[in-house]
Amino acid sequence: MISLDRTLFDHSSPSASRMRAYGEAAGSLTVAVPGFRSREAACGKARIEALTPWRLLLALVFPRKFDLVTAQDPFWTGAAAFLVARRCGARLEIQLHGDPWAGERPSAARIGVALWLIRRADGVRAVSERLRQRLVEAVIPDERISKTPIGLDRTEAAPRFSRPPGFETVFVFVGRLDKGKGADLLIDAFAAVQDKNRKTALLIVGDGPERASLESQARGLDLRTPIRFFGWMRDPRGVIAAADALVLPSWSEGWGRSPVEALAAGVPVIMTDVGLAGEIVRDNENGLVVPPGDAAALTGALQRFTEDPDLRARLRNGAVTNGRSFPSFGNTVAEVVAAWKKMLSRPPRQAFEPPREPSGRRAVISVFLIALAARLLMFWLIEARGTEFFYRFSDGNEYLLVARNILAGHGFSLYKEPPYIPYSYYVPGYPYFLAGLLFVGLGVRSAILFQDILGAATAAMLAAFGWRIVGRRAAILAGVLLALEPSTVLWNNQIVTETISTTLMVAGMFAVLGAVRKDRLRTAALSGILLGGATLVRHAMQYLTILIPAAAAAWSPLRLRRRLALAFVAFICALAMISPWIIRNRLTFGSWFYSTATGGVAIGKTLDFYSQVRWGKQLSDLIPYTGSGTAEKPSIERSFLWPRVLFQFLRDDPVGLLSLQLRGLVPFFLGDGYTQIRTVLSGGNLSVPEVIWDGSHSSFFLLAFSRPDVLPFIAGKTIWAAITLCAVLGLVFGWISRPKDRGAFLVFAFVIANYALGSGVGGYSRFRFPATPVILLLASLGMVTLVRRRARSEQRSNRLLVVTQAIDLDHPVLGFFHRWIEELAARFEAIEVVTLSSGRQALPLNVSVFSPRSRWKFLRNISFLWLLARSIPRACGIFFHMCPEYAIAAAPLTIPFGKKTLLWYTHRSVTWRLRLAARLVGRVFTASPESCRIRSSKVEATGHGIPIPPEARRDPSPDFRILVVGRLAPVKDIGTVIDAAALLRKRGVPATVTIVGGPVYPADEAYAAALRARVDALGLGPYTRFAGSVKHEEALAAYRETEVLVNASPNGPDKVVYEAAAAGTAVVAAHPAFKPLFGSRADDLMFPGGNAVILADRLARLAAQSHGERAKIGAELRTAVVRDHSLSKLADRIFRYFIPHHF
């Protein structure tokens, strides 16, 4: 709901009460109030939020899930509701509380906007019959109109107001002081009436932009009895009831709340013919109705009412009769919710086509920003070391040389001096890209920054488009991994072709998969252009221009002819992109080829290594070049000769050659690039041992003990071994469980195989870099599948993990939590408790407690984290008690494992740790809105969770026993209780004080000493006992052995108040949060904080009552605790949150 009522943020306002009722009836309600200051409030199941421009933008960009959006007017809030409803696919309701067709000067523009929105709404709520007729006249179908007037809230009595003495007739006006209410006409009319009858008075209740002008108008009339302006009132019913008639001379009204309140109080109404006039206010029956803007008619009506006592009596009787028949607000809520349900049952006005799965725009943008931040950090680190580090680990110098030769007119050559022989190894995309940057005056840094943006875009594409194939969680995880994977971040910051080529390849890959899925030739053509562009930048792509379209079309529900057409279009477009360069090579070198690199060079490297291992000679020695021509001829002719040599070697020694090639895959998949990053960080060369694939090193892990600098090397190999294993599992899982997407998995396999085989022997992380997005996508699918299977197996049993500070019946503060564990154990099959310390316990058999045993703080924390990590995978959910740090520490495991998490927090402080934990957990339970002051929709007030002890008989005592329970600290304000006890002794009340609790922190010691000195100074030593800290079960006995518990703390509702009330003990407290607990006795049981005199009055009043009367007060408080704060109800809510399918 979108509303303009800012009083909704006030919990005690009538508007907030109405929203609370709507929320309870609808189940969930979010109310947005436009404003520029961000704030939130909770009203039961209704959530009040400030709709700032930023939040409106977020609601449009990242739509939340709503079933229905309703606006309280057809103008600004209606337009915002229309945009939000259209964006999130919800039904739209427009409420008409005012009449845009009426007024002194009706605006054609406002009427046009209102009609435009109303005709596009799924439902329209009119608050009066007059507005319903307006809608019918505007050709709005009757089934879309619901007439629901605003009912009366009869739950609270009207405040008292003294009628001005000495007047025969008192008129009252209640409303906003603006031009539309006609208050200026009323003042003129009243002045004319007062000229003839001096014993008339006019009271004006309300505020607004015209108040100063109206006050000036009233002063200028020189009235015998001045008009009284009261300003805004929260509840004006007392003023209305004290008047003889309510006057409402509005130009327009939708309904009119003040006339309804007047009739309900038996007060006649004099109003213009707007709103509910004629429907509720009937002329000469319960009021007088005059035309809008007719000052003479209004004056005549006031004059008639003043001079005719029979008319006043008849109208008052009619008002009393009609006022009894008004519907209550509860009826209004029921009718509104019924209209909402009816609206949801009809087809929507506008057809929405939500995506098959949430698009996760917020996650995609987050992945892009994370990836960009990581790459800019690497850019800064490399920049700090020197520009040469941008191409220190690559052949960037060669690309820059070719680019400079292009700009100098020397052609596509790698030579620094004449003759500038054309080069056949590189392809044109990247050198011409660098040449373009140099031509416009930009340098290496600009190229690197552009590559950083493309690298971040690749990670975002993986998260944005991968979900259709591997699911949303796996796609986002893959995007995050690609955003942060160190070697990928490094190569994005190097002068290499792979960054641009990989971005184009990933885009083309997803485009061709989309073309096959949606049967679109244009998308297939676009995919071919993207794949051709990637091939123009990186020569290793040339085979994928055929393989990717063919693999995508291999598995598809389309007919074979259509699949072949899509693949052919993609290939032709890619071939058109690279054909000019093939023709250039034919004209330059006399051969049809694209590049002498790619598979030919990879095969050559493998064959050359094989020849060295078997014969101890270079391959060039075994196959010398005997032809003639340019310096490029040998490499060109050998590139065509490698397949023949490979066939011959395979025929002679297939096992040896294939085993060598398979061993060459090891550096491809395990190449990490972390040692290069270590070099960047150190600013120099590091001698890091490399793995020799012929087995000359037995184990490089042993080097870690003598060479710490190899740790990045070992870490990189280990991480990529795990990623490769997960990628294999992901490919298997995807192929088996997603048969419709097998074409996509075949594409992924071809991409990886192309670069793995093309790297030859001795590859490293740069060779794997173009295939890294695909590998990480498959690895994420494997990880998510494993986690889901583990989670499903664990969630079959209702095993709860509880994380807390201590489990100890003797603990002075947390001893009560032992009882919480018992209640939860009665609902869950098993409970594991991970705690920092444990003591005396008496827990059920299905509860296991784990705590660190080390005395060293560091080792204890490490052990605590290990226990936490071990228990999280096998739990159905995790319940964190009080400490947000636990939720933050567990988040790296709870989020990937998809565990439900719940944080219990009751403290007035709001720290950054609490804010972070609230974002990481699924829900935050707290005792009351005052107990957790963080603004979050996840916060839910559930009551304090108080164990209800059995009722026990209380023996009367000759003394008036006062109990104080709490830490001896200034925040508890125990000194006020001692002063009140001294005042009681002076009045003759036999008051004694027992103080349970002790100092906790060193700063509390001085306060405790000051309290003892104060007791001695007031002569209360024989009547005051400092009991110190006691066990939790001993506190129950203390509650039952006292007449009253006093809590003077002004900061937050203390739990001891509810514990004492649950034991049937009377309580006197200072904090206003206890008002709902005290109910109708709040005036007798509450006192202003720090005021010992009023506290003594409250206690004296209790002491004067009999033992039975105090027991009755305790029984009422116990009933309130059982109803709203019992532990059994809290345990049920916790169980429903974690195991919703049981209810």
N, C-alpha and C positions, 0 to 999 in steps of 0.2 A: 504494500500500500504506500502511495506517495501522498503526503499531507503537508500543509503549510502551518500546522499548529505546533508552535515551538514549546508550548506548555507540556507536550508529551514527555519531555526529558525530566519533568518533575513527577516523581513517583506518586505524590499525594494529589495531583490534579485530577479533575473529573475526566479529562481526555485520556490520561494514562490509564485510569480505571476502565474506560470503555475499550481501549486497545487490549488490556489484559483479558477482558471478557471475550473479545473477538479471538484472541490467540488461544484461549482455552477451548473455545467451541470449534475452531478450525483445525487445531492440532499444532500448527506452526504459523507464525505471522511475523514478517519483517516490515517495519514501517520506516520509510525514508522521509526525512524532513529536510528540504533544501536549506543550505546555509554554507558559510565559508569557513566555519570552525569545526574541526573534526571532533565528534564526541559520540558516545553510545550510552544506552541505558537498557536495562532489562526489566520487563513487566510480565512476570510469569513466563508464558510461552510466546510472548510478543517481544520482539527485539527492536528497539528504537535506534536508528542510525542517522547521522547527519549526512545528507546527500550533497557533498561538496562537488564542485566541478570535476575534481580529480576522480572522485568515486564514480560519478556518472560516466566519465570516460572509461574507467576500468570496467564498469558494468556493460558498456557497449562493446569493448574490445574483448573482454574475458567474461562472457555471459554466465551468470549463475543459474542454477536450475530452479525455476518457479513454475507452478501450475497455473497461477492466475496473478495478474498485475492489475491493481485498481487504483484510480486517481480520484481525489476529492474535488476536482473541478475540471472542466473541459478546456482549460487554457494551458498555463505553463506546466502544471503537474500532469495534465492529460497528455501533453506532447512528450514529456519525459517518459511517462508510462507507455505510450505508444512505441517509442524507440526501444525501450527495454523489452517490452513484450514481443516485438517483432524480432529482436535480436536473440532472445532465448526460447522462442517458440511457445509462449504462454498465451492463455486467454486474456483479453483486455476488457476491463469494466470501467466505465466512466460514471462518476457520481455527480448528480446535479443537486447541489445544496443552495444554489442561487438561480435567479432567472435572468439569463443574458438578454432576453427579448424585452425586458421591462427596464425602467429607469427614466431619469430626466431626459437623457439624450442617449438612446441605445446605439452602441457602436456596431456598424455594419461589419467591420473587420472582426470584432470579437464574435459576433454571431456566425460569421463564415467559418472561423477557426473551430468554434464549438460544433457546428454541424459537420464539418469535415472529419473531426475526431469521433463524434458520436456515430456517424454512419459506418465507421470502420471498427467499432467496438463490438465485442461479442455479447455485451449486455450493458444496459444503462439503468442506474438506480435513481428514481425520482423520489424526493422526500414528501411531495404533496401532490394532490390531484390536479392542481393547476399546472404543475410542471409535466405531469403525465400527458395532459391534454396538449401541451406545447409540443411534446415529442410526437404524438399521434399526428398533429397538424404538419409536422416536419417529415411525414411519411416514414417514420421509424416503425418497423413491424412490432405489433403488440407483444409477441412472444419474447422479444428481446428487452422489454421494459418491465421492471419490477418497481412497484410503489411501496416503499418502506419508510414510514415516518420515523423520526427520532423519538424513542420512548423515554419515559421518565425513570430516573434512578431514585428509587424510594428507600434505599438502604440506610441513608443517613438523614438525621433530623435537620431541619432548616435552622440556621443560626438565629439567635434572638436579636431583635432590633427595636429600639424604643421609638414609638411614633412621636413626631414633633408635637409638642403640646400647644393647645390654643387654636387649632385649625379645624374647620369643619370638613374640608375636602383636601386630600393630599394626593397629588398626581406623582407618578414615578416614571422615569424613562430609563431603560436598561439597554445598552448596546454600544457599539463602537462609534466614536464621535468622528464620522466622516460625512461627506456631502450626501452620500446615498441614503443616510438614515433620516434626513429631514429634521434634525434637532433645531435648526434655525427657525423653521416654520413653527415648531412647538413653542419656542421661547416667545415669538411674536404673538401667537395665539394665547399663551398664558398671560402675557401682559395685558391683552384686551379683556380677558376674563377677570383679572385681579382689579381692574378699574371698577368693576361692578360688585365684586365680592372680595373683600380684603382677607377673609379667613380661608384663603386657598394657599397651598404650598406646592412647589415643584422640586422634586429630587431627581438629579441626573447622575446615573451610575454608569461609568465607562470612561474610556480614554481613547485618544486617537489624534490624528493630525489637525483636527478642527477644534480641539479643546480651547486653545488660547483665543481663537476667534470667537467662539461661543461665549466664553467668559467675558470677553470685551463687549460683545453684543448685550449680554445681560446687564452689565454695569451701566451701559449707555441708556438703558430704558428707565432708569431711576424708579425701580420697583419698590413698593412699600415693604414687601417681604422678599429679601434676596433669594435667588435660586441657589440651592446648595449643590455643589459639584463634589461627588465622593471619589471620583477616580475609579480605577479598575478594582473589582472585587472578585475574589476567587469564587464565592458562593453568595449571590445577591438575593437569595430567596427570602431572607429575613427582611430586607428592605421592601421587597415586593409585597410580602404578607402584611406589612405595617401600613401600606398605602390603600387608598380607596379605589384607584383605577390605575392600570398600566397604560401608557400612551406610547404608540409606536407609529410615527408618521413617515415610514420608509417609502422611498421611491420604488424599491423592489426588494423582495424577499423570496427565498426558496421555500422556507418553512417558517422559521421564527421560533426560537427556543424560549425567549422570555414570555411571549403570550401563553405558551403551554404551562410554564411555571406559574404564571399568574392565575390561570384558570384552575390549576391543581391546588392553589392556595385559596380558592374561592374569591379571587379578585377579578372584577370585570376588566375588559380590554377595549380601549379606544384605538383603532388602527386604520390604516389605509387599506384599500382593496388590493392587497398583494399577499403572496404566500398562502398561509392557511386560512385567510379571510374567506368566508363563505363555506369552508369545509369544517373548520373547528370553531372559529369565531363567527357567530351569526348575528347579523344586525338586529338590534332590539330584543335579542334573546339572552345572550351572555356578554354582549358588548355592542359597540357602535362602530360602523364601517363607513369611511368617507373616501372620496376619490383621491388618488395620489397627487400631491402638489397643490391641492385646493386649500389655501389658507383660510378662506372664509368658512368652508364646510368644517374644517378642523376646529375653528373658533366656536362655531355654533354647537358642535358636538360637546366640547368642553363646557360651554355655557349651559346646555340642557342638563348635562350630568350634575352640574353644580347646583342648579336651581330647582331640580325636580327630585324630591326625596323618594317618591314612588318609583321613578325610573331607576334610581340607584338600588333600591331594594330588589326590584324585579331582576335587574342584571346580576346582582350578587347571588340571588337564589339560582339563576341559570348557570352562573359560573360554578357554584358549588355542585350542582347536579352534573354538569358536563365534566368537571374535574375528576370525578370518581371513576369515569369510564375510560380514561386514557390508558393506553397500553404501557406496560413496564419496559424498561430497557432490556430485560431478559427476553421478552417477546421480539424486540427489534433484532437482537443478536441472532435468535433462532431463524427469523425470516431472512436476514442477510445471508447467513451461512447456507440456508436452503436454496437461495437464489444462486449462490456460488456453485453449489453442487449441481444444480440444474444446468448452469452455464457450462460446466465441465463435461456434462453428459452429451452436449450437442457438438457437432463437428465445428472446428474453428472457422472463423470468418476468412482467414487467409491460410493457404496451404503452406505448411513449413516442411522442409525436408532435412531433418537433423542428420548428421553424419552417422555412419554405422557404428562408430565408436568416438568418444570425445576427442576432439582435435588437439587439445592440450596446447593452445596458443601460448599460455603463460609459461608452460614448461619449455616450449620451443624457443621463446625469446630469452628465457633464463639460460638455456644451453648456449645460445649465441653469445650472450653477454659474458658467461663464464669462459667460453672458448676465446673470445676476443681479449678478455683480461689476462688469461694465461699467456697468450701470444704476445701481447704488449709488454708483459713482464719479461719474457724472454728477449724481446727486442731491446728493452732497456738494459738488460744484463749484457747482451752482445755489444750494444752501442758503447757501454762503459768500457769494454775491453778494446775496442777499436774496430774500424770499418772492415778491416781485413778478415775479421771473424765471421762476416756474413757470407764469405765464400771459401773459408779455410778448409772446410770438410767436404767440399764439392768441386765441380769443374766450372764454378761460376766465372773464373777469370777467362776461360775459353769462350763462354757465351758473351761476355762483355767485349772480348776481342772481335768476335764475329759481328756484334752489333756496331762496333766502331768502324769496322771495315765497310759495312753497309752504308753508314752515314758518310764515309769518306769516298764512296763510289767505287770501292775495290771489289764489290760483289760479296757473295756468300762464301767467305774464305776464312781459314784459321791461321793464315800466315801473317807475320808481322812485317815482312819485307817482300818486295817483288821477287819472283812472279807470284801474284795472288791466285793460287790454284784453287778452284772451287772445291768445296768440302762435301762429302757424300754421307757422312755419319749423322750429322744433326739434321733436324727438320726445321722448317722456317718459323713456326709460331712463336717460340720463346725469344730467339734473337731479334726478330722484328718487333716484338713487344718491348724489349729493352731499348732497341733503337728508337722507337717512338717516344719513350720516356726521356732519353737523352736529347732527342731533337727538340722537345718542348722545354728543356732546361731542368728536368728532374733527374735525380740520380738513383743510386742503389737503395737509399733509405725509402724512397717512394715506392719502388718495386716491392720491397719487403713489407711495407705497411699494407699495400694492396693485397699481397699474398696472405697476410694475417687476417684480413677481412674475409678473403675467400676461404681460408681454413676454418674460420668461425662459421661461415655460411655452410660449409660442408657438414660440420657437426649438427647444425640446425636442420639441414635437409634430412640427415639421417633420422633425427627425432620426429620430423614432420611427416615424412613419407614412409618411413620404415614400419610404422604401426600397422599399416594395412597388411603387411606380410608376417611380421613377428609379434604383433601385439603392442599396445601402447607402452606398457612398463618396460619391455625389452628395448623398444625403440628409444625411449628417453634415456635408459641406462646406457645404450650404445652411444647416444649423443654426448652424454656426460663423459664417458670413457674417452671418446675421440677428442673431446674438448680439453682433457687434462693429460692425455697420454704423453709422456715427456718427449719421446723421440719424434712424434708427430709435430709437437710444438716446435722442436728444434728445426726440423726440415722445412716447416713453414717460414722460418726465418733465415733460410739459406737461398742463395741464387741457384735454384734448381728448377727444372721444368715440371716436377711432379705435382706441385701445389695446384697450379692452374689446370693441368691435365686431369688431376683427380677430381676437382670440383666439376669440370665438364663431364667427366665419365660418370660420376654418381648421378648428376642431373639427367644425363642421357639414359642411364640404366633405369631409373625410376620412370622416366618418360616412356620408354618402350614397354615397360611392364604395364603402365597405365593405358597405353594405346591398345595392348592386347586385351586387357581386362574390360575396357569400355568400347572397344571396336571403333577406334577413331583414326582415320588415315592422317589427319592433320597432326595429331600427337605423334604418330609414327614418323612423319616427316621431320617434326621438331627433334625427336630423339636422334634421327640420323644426322641432323645438322650438329647437335651437341656432341655426338660421338666422333663425327668428322673433325670438329674443332679440337676435341681432346687429342685426336691423332695428329693434327697439325702441330700440337705443342709437344707431344711426347711420342717418339717413334714406336715404343713398345705397345701402343694401342692399336696398331694396324690390323692385327688378327681379330681383335675384339669387335671391330666394326661389322664383322660377319658373325662371330660367335654369339654376341649378346642378343641381336634380333632373332637368330635362329633358335637359341635356347629359350627365349621368352615365348616364342610361338609354338614350342614343342608340346607344352601342356596347356591347353586352353579349351573351354567348351565351344569355341567357335568352330565353324566348318574348316576343313583342311585348306580349301582354296582361299578362304578369307585370311587364315593365319599366314599362308605363304605370301599373300598380297601385302599384308602389314610388314612382314619381315623384309620383303623385297623393297618396299618403299623406303624403309629405314636404311637399308644397305645402299640403295641408289643415292639417297641424299648424302650419306657419309662419303660415298665414292666421289660424288660431285665436289665435295669439299677438298679432297686430297688429290684429285686428278691433275690440277695444274702443276703440282710439285712433281708428280710422276712424269708428266710430259717434260718438265724442265730437266729432270735427270736423264731422260732419253735424249734430249737435244744436247746436253752437256757431256754426258759420259757414254752415250751410245747404247745404253741398256735400259730395259724396262724394270725399274725397281723404285721403291719408296725411300728406303734407307738401308745402309749396310749394317746398321745396328740390329736391335731386337733379337729374334730367335737365332739368326745366323751367327752373331757374335757370341751368344750364350752357348750355342753348340760348339763353336770354336774354342771357347774357354774350357769347356768340359773335355773336348777331345785333346786339347793341348795339355791339360793336366794329366789325362789318361796316358798320353804318349810319354810324358816325363816319368810317370810312375812305372810304366811297363818297359820302356826302352831307354829311358834316360836322355831323351832328345826332345827339342822343341818340335812342334808340329810343322813349323815353317821350314825346318831342316829336312823333314821327311817329305814334304810336298813343296819344293821350291817353286817360285814364280819364274816362268821362262818367257813370258810375253813381253811386249813393249807398250809404252804409252805413258800417261801421266802418273804422278806419284800415287794417285788414288786408285789406279787400275788394280794393283794386287789385292787390296781390301775388297774391291767390287767383285773381282772374279772369285776370290776365296769364299765370299759370302754365298755364291752359287755352288761352290764346290763342296761346302760342309755337309750337305745332306748325303751326297754320294759317299764321302769318307765315313760318315756316321753309319750308313748302311753296311759298309765293309767291316767296320769295327764290331758292329752288332753281330754280324755273321761269324766273325772269328771268336769273339769273347763276349757274348751277351750278358752273362752273369756279372762279370767284372765291371763292364761299362754301366749297366743299370744300377748296380750297388753303389758305384761312384756317384751317379746322378742322384740317387736317393740320399746319400750322405751330403750331397750339396744342398738338399732341402733343409738340413738342420740349421745352417746359418741364416737361411731365409726366414724361417719361423722363429728362431731364437735371437736373431739380431735385435739389439735393444737401442743402441745409440746413447746409452746413459753415460758411457765413458767420455763421449764428445761433450756432453753437458757438463760433466765434471771438469773437463778442460776449460770450458767457458767460465765456469765459476772460479777456477784457480787462476785463470789468466795466463796459462802457459802450457807446455807439453807435459803429458803424463805418460810414463812408460807402463802401459797396462798389458798384461799378458793376454794373448789371443788364443782361442781354441784352435789347435792344429788338428784338422779332421783326419790326418793319417794315424792318429793315436800316439804321437810322440809324448804328449802329456797324459799321465795316468788320471789325474783329477785336479781340476783347477780350484775345487773347493778347499783343498788343503792349503792353498796359497793365502787364504784369508787370514791365517794365523800369523804369517810372517809379512804379508803385504796388505795392510788395511785399504790401500787405494784400489784393490780389486773388488771391494764390496759393492760399488755400483754395478760393476760387470756381472757379479754373481746375482745381485738382486734383479737386474734386467733379464737375465736368462731364466731365472725362476718365474718371474711374473709372466713372461711370454710363453713359457712352457704351460703354465696354467691356462692362459688365454687360448692357446692353440688347442688344448684338450677340450675346453668348453666350446670352442668353435666346432670341433668335430662332433661333439654331442649335440650342439645346436643344429647342425646340418642333418644329423640322423633324426632328431626329434621333429624337426620341421618337415622332413620328407615323409615321415610316417603319419604325423598328426595333422598336417595341413596339405592334403592331396590337391586341393584347388590351386595352391601356390607353388606346385612343384616346378613350374617354369621359372619362377623367381629363384628357387634354390639351385636350379641348374645353372642359371646365370651367375649366381654367386660362386659356384664351384668352378666355372670356366674362368672367371676373373682371377680367382686365386691361382688356378693352375697356370694361366698365361704368365703371370708375373713370377711364380715359383720356378717354372721351367725356364723362363727367360733370363733368370738371374744367373744360371749356370752354377759353377763351383766357386765358393768363396764369396757368396753374396753377403750383404749386411742389411741394416735396418732401412737404408734408403731404397733398396730394391723392393722391399715389402711395403714401403710407404703408400703406393697407389692402391694396394689391396687392403690396407689397414681398415678403412671404413667397413668393408664387407666382412673382414675377419671379426671385427668388434661387434657387428650386428649379429652374426651367428653366435659368437661367444655370449652375448647378452641373452639371446634366446636360450642357450644352454643353461646359463646361470638361473634365469627366471624359472625355467621348467624344473630344474632341480629343486629350487626353493619352494615352488608351488607343490611339488610332489611331497616334499618333506613337511610342508605346512599342512597339507591335507591329511597326511598320516597322523600328525600331531593333534590336529583339531578334532579328530574323532573322539578324543577324550577331553573332558572339561578340566584341563590342568591350568591353574592360574599361578603366575609368578608374582610374588609380592616383594617389593624392594623398599626397605625402611632402614632407620638408623639403629634401632635396638628392639630386641624381643626379650623382655625381662619383667616379670611380675613385680619385682622390687624397684623398678626404675621410677624415680619420683615424678617424671614428666610423661614418659611414654609407656607407663605400666598399663594404661587403658587399652593400648593397641593389641594386647594379648587377647582381650575379649573380642576385638574386631576379627582377628584371625579365626577364632572359634566360630563366629557367625558365618564367615565366608566358607569355612571348612564344611559346614552343614549343607552348603549349596553346590560346591564344586567337588568333582571326584577326587582331585588331589591338589594340593597347594605346596609350592616350593617357596620358601622365604629366604632371600639373600639379604643379610644384614651386616652392619659393621661390627656389632657387638651383640652377644646373647648371654642370658643369665638364667634365672630360675624359670622353668616353663612347666605347663600342664596342658599341652596341646593334644588334639585328637590324633589318631594313628595315621590319618591321611595327610598329615602336615610334616614336611621335612624342612629343617632349618639349617642353613649353611652360613658360616661366618668365617672371616679370616682369623688365623691363629697367631700370626706374627705380631710381635710387640713393636717392631719398627714401623713407623707410619708409612714410609714409602712402600715397603714390602706388603703391608696390610692393604694399602690401596690397590696395588697391582693384583694381589690375591682376590680382592673384592671384585675387580673388573673381570678377572678370569672366571670367577663363579657366576657372574652376571652373563658373560658370553656363553658359558656352557649351558646355562638354563634357558636362555631366550628361545633357541630353536625348538625346544620341545614343549613350549607353553602355548596355550590358546590366546593369551593376552598377558599384559604386564601392568601391574598396579603400583605406581610410585607414590609413596607416602611422604608428603611435605617437602622433600628436597628436590627442587628442579634440576640440580646438578646430576642426579641419577638419570633423569630422563634425557639430558643432553649427552651423557656418557654412553647411554645405551642406544641412542639414535642410529649410529652406523650399522647396528644389527637389526633393530626393530623395523626400520624402514625397508631395507632390502627383503627381509623375511615377511613383510606385509602383516606384522603383528598389530593387533589392537592395543592401544596404550591409553592409560588413564592416570592423571595426576590429581592427587588430593592436596589442596593447598588452602590454609586458613591463616593468613597473616596480613597485616595492613601494609607492609612494605612491598613496593613494586620495583624489582631489580631487573637488570638486563638479562640475568639468568632466567628469571621467571618469564620474561617476554619471549626469549628464545625457546624455552621449554614449551610454552603455550603454542608456538608454531609447530613444534616437532611432535607433540602428542595429539591423539585423536580427540580427547575431551579433558576438561578441567572441572572436577567436582569441588565445590566449596560449600561451607555451611550456610552462608547468607551473602547477599550482594555486598555487604560491608566487609566480609571476610577476605575477599579477593578483589582488589580494585583495578585489576588490569582490564582494559577494554578489548574484549574478544568475544566473538560469537560462540566460541567453544566453552566458555565459562557457564556452568549450570549450578544453581543453588539447590542443594539436596537436603538441608538440615544437618545438624551437628553429629548425628550418629551416636546417640547416648544409650548405653545399656540400661534397660529398665529393671531396677531391682524389685524383688517382691515387696509387697506392702508389709509394714511392720507396725506394731503398736508402740506409741510414744508415751512415755511417762512424764507427767507434768513436773515442773521444777519451780521452787520458790524464787530462783533467780531468772532474770531475763538474759538468756545466753545468746551472745552474738558471735558468729563465726566468720572469719576472713580466711580465704584460701588463695594462695598465690605466691609468686616469687617476691622476696623482699627487695623491691626496686621502686624508684620514684614513679615509674609509669603506672604502678598499681594504686598509688595515692592512698596508702594505708593510714597516713597521718590524719586524713579527714575522718576516718572511722574512729580513731582514738579520740579526737576532739569531740566528736558526737557522743561517744561513750562518757566522756567527762561531763558534758552538759546534762546527760541523762542522770548521772549520779547526783548532780546538784539539784535536779528536779525531784529527787527521791525515788527514781526508778532503779531497782537493784540490778543494774547492767553489769555483765561480765563479758570479757572479750577473749576469744581463743584465736590465735593467729597460726595457721598451718602453712608452712613453707619457710624457705631460707634463702639466703643470698646465693646466686649462681655465679655471677661474674665478680671479679675483684672490685669493680666500681660499686657493687651492691653492698659491700661490707660496711662502707661508711654510712650508707643510708640505714642499714640495720642497726648500727650503733646509735644513730640519731633517733631512731624510733624508740629504742630502749630508754634513752635519756629523756625523751618526751613523755613517756609513760611515767617515769619516776617524778618528773617535774609536775605533772598533773595529779599526782597522788593516786594513780591507778595501778600501782605495783601489785597490791594484793588481789586485784580484780582482772588482771591481764596475764595471759599465759602464752608464751612463745613455744609452740609445740615442735617447731622445726619441720623438716621434710618427713613425710610419712609414705608408706606404700599405698598403692591405689586402692586396694580393698579396705585399708584402714580409713581412707577418706570417707567411705560410705558410712562407717560407724560414726564418724564425726558429724556428718550431715544429720543423722538421726538423733544425735544428742544435743541439738541446738534448737533454739526457737526461730532464728532468722539468720540467713547468710547475707552479708553485705558485700557488694562489689562496687568499688568506687572508681575503677579504672575508666578513663575517658577514651581509651584507644582500643577500639575493636571489641566485639562481644566475646567475653571469656567463656570457655566451655564449662567452667566450674558452676556457673549459674544454672545451666541446664542439668548438670549432674545433681545439684542440690534440689532443683525442682522435681527431677525424676524420683528422688527419694521422698518426696512429699513435704519438703521444707519450704517455708515462706522465704521469699527473696526480696531484697531491696537493692536496686542497681541504678547506676548513673547513665549508662550509655543508651542513647535513643533506640538502638537496634533491638532492645528487649521489649519494646512496646507491643509488638504482635504477640509475644509470649504472655504478657501481663493482661492483655485484652482490656476489659472494662475496669480493671483495677489499676490501670497504669498510673492514674493520678495519685494513688495511695502508695504505690511501690516504686516510684521513680523520683529522683531528686537531681538537681543540677550538680554537675561535677565540681568538687572542691568546696561545696557549701555545707559546712558541718551543722549549721543551725537548722536548715530545712531537713537534713538527714536525721537530726535528733527529733524533729517533729514527727517525721514518718515512723521512726522507731518507737517513739512514745505512744503513738496511736496504736501500733501493733501490741505494745506491752499492755495497753489498757484493755485489749480484747481478751476474751477467755481462751483457754486452751483449745476448746472445740472450734471456736471461730478461726483461730490460726491454722488448725488442722484442715478446715474447709478451704482456706486459701491455698495451702499446700496441695490439697487434692485437685483443685482447679489447675494449678500449675503443672502437676503431674500429668493430667489429662491432655494439656496443651503439648507437652513434650512427647507423649506417646503418639499424638496425632501428627506432629510436624517434624520431630527430631529423633525418633527412635532409631536404634542401631539396626533393628530387623528390617525396617523400610529402606534404610541406606544400603544394607547388604543386598536386598532384592534389586535395587536400582543398579548396583554394580554388576550383579549377575545378569540382569537384562541387557546391560550394555555389552558385555562380553559374549553372552550366549543368547542373542535375540530370538533364535528360532525355537526356543523352548516356550515362548509366550505367544 
